[in-house]
Amino acid sequence: MSDYMVPNPYLQGLRGHRERLRPHTEFIRWAFNGIKNIMEAGAWKSSRADEVYALFADWQSQVRSAAEMAEATVDQAISAQLEEVPLDAWQVRWRSML
């Protein structure tokens, strides 16, 4: 094991991935608010509209949960990494496939 420490390129790659992920997860959180607001304002009223709204609300919840899980997974991987690693660590030889 090397005594020479270098910045962790794997950690840098994960942080870059997190930044590239952010616009997508923000869009997921925002995108469905318009439809929900329109439905809640009474744009469509019927028993069928109630069914569609319930399905939509469930789907929206699942999609938001997936976005949060994706963020949490990357955040967990980031927190598990050291800022610097030995020169011969696997993180130094890592190549981004993201």
Protein Blocks (a to p, Z undefined) as FASTA:
>chain_A
ZZbdcddfklmmmmmmmmmmmmmmmmmmmmmmmmmmmmmnopagcfklmmmmmmmmmmmm
mmmmmmmmmmmmmmmmmmmpcfbdcfkbmklmpccfZZ
